[in-house]
Structures are given as structure tokens and as C-alpha cells.
Amino acid sequence: MKRIQIEKGFRLTLPEEFRGELKVGDELFIIVDRAGRIILLSETRIRETLQRTAGIWQARTDVPKDGVAYVNRLRRGRR
């Protein structure tokens, strides 16, 4: 656990060891969980992760571009 101080204007400096792949100017989402912990999420990392997972469906010819049509087709098979 690292201790940091909130500066004037509610600014804080993220210690070097927690910066990882962050760059100056990156946008972060901030969440406070039920335990009161502050969680910072990199918007860039979230988008990259979503893009990687969405990419697995791109080359599929059996899945229509319209997701609603695909779900309706799946549901028809159960009835």
C-alpha cells in the first residue's frame, strides 16, 4: 500500500510504480466501490480489450450483421 496526498485543487500524483502503460493525457474512469476504494480504469485499455473480443465475430459468415435478427433466429430454434 502506498500513501499519497491530495494536493490543492484535488490533484494527486500517481506513483511511478502504478503508472504502467498510462500516458499523460490518457482518460481514466474513476469508480468508488462499496468498500470505499477508488479504482481507476484506463479508457484506452477498456476499448482495446473490447475490440479484441469483438473481433472474434468479424469473420463469421453464419452470424448476420444485425444482432437482433441473430438472437431472434436462435430463439425460433427453441420453440
C-alpha positions as CSV (number, residue, x, y, z in Angstrom):
1,M,0.0,0.0,0.0
2,K,1.3,3.4,-1.0
3,R,0.4,6.7,0.7
4,I,-0.2,9.8,-1.4
5,Q,-1.5,13.2,-0.5
6,I,-4.3,15.0,-2.3
7,E,-2.9,18.4,-3.4
8,K,-4.6,21.8,-3.9
9,G,-7.4,21.6,-6.4
10,F,-7.9,17.9,-5.5
11,R,-4.9,16.8,-7.7
12,L,-2.8,13.8,-6.9
13,T,0.4,12.3,-8.4
14,L,0.2,8.7,-9.3
15,P,3.4,7.0,-8.0
16,E,5.8,5.7,-10.7
17,E,5.2,2.1,-9.9
18,F,1.4,2.4,-10.7
19,R,1.7,4.2,-14.0
20,G,2.3,1.1,-16.1
21,E,1.3,1.9,-19.7
22,L,-0.5,5.2,-18.9
23,K,0.5,8.3,-20.7
24,V,0.0,12.0,-20.0
25,G,-3.4,12.9,-21.5
26,D,-5.0,9.4,-21.2
27,E,-8.5,9.5,-19.9
28,L,-9.5,7.3,-16.9
29,F,-12.8,6.2,-15.5
30,I,-13.0,6.5,-11.7
31,I,-15.1,4.2,-9.6
32,V,-15.6,4.1,-5.8
33,D,-16.6,0.6,-4.7
34,R,-18.7,-0.3,-1.7
35,A,-15.6,-0.6,0.5
36,G,-14.6,3.0,-0.4
37,R,-11.7,2.0,-2.6
38,I,-11.0,4.3,-5.6
39,I,-10.5,2.4,-8.8
40,L,-9.0,4.0,-11.9
41,L,-9.7,2.3,-15.3
42,S,-7.9,3.3,-18.5
43,E,-10.4,4.1,-21.2
44,T,-7.8,3.0,-23.8
45,R,-7.3,-0.4,-22.2
46,I,-11.0,-1.0,-21.9
47,R,-11.5,-0.2,-25.6
48,E,-8.6,-2.4,-26.6
49,T,-10.0,-5.3,-24.6
50,L,-13.5,-4.9,-26.1
51,Q,-12.1,-4.6,-29.6
52,R,-10.1,-7.9,-29.2
53,T,-13.2,-9.7,-28.0
54,A,-15.5,-8.2,-30.6
55,G,-13.1,-9.2,-33.3
56,I,-13.8,-12.9,-32.9
57,W,-17.2,-12.4,-34.6
58,Q,-16.0,-10.4,-37.6
59,A,-15.2,-13.2,-40.0
60,R,-18.2,-15.3,-39.2
61,T,-20.5,-15.7,-42.2
62,D,-23.2,-17.6,-40.3
63,V,-23.8,-14.6,-38.0
64,P,-25.8,-11.7,-39.5
65,K,-24.6,-8.2,-39.0
66,D,-27.9,-7.4,-37.3
67,G,-27.6,-8.8,-33.7
68,V,-31.4,-8.7,-33.2
69,A,-32.0,-10.9,-36.2
70,Y,-29.5,-13.4,-35.0
71,V,-31.0,-13.6,-31.5
72,N,-34.5,-14.0,-33.0
73,R,-33.2,-16.8,-35.2
74,L,-31.7,-18.5,-32.1
75,R,-34.9,-18.2,-30.2
76,R,-37.0,-19.6,-33.0
77,G,-35.0,-22.8,-32.8
78,R,-36.0,-23.4,-29.1
79,R,-39.8,-23.1,-29.7
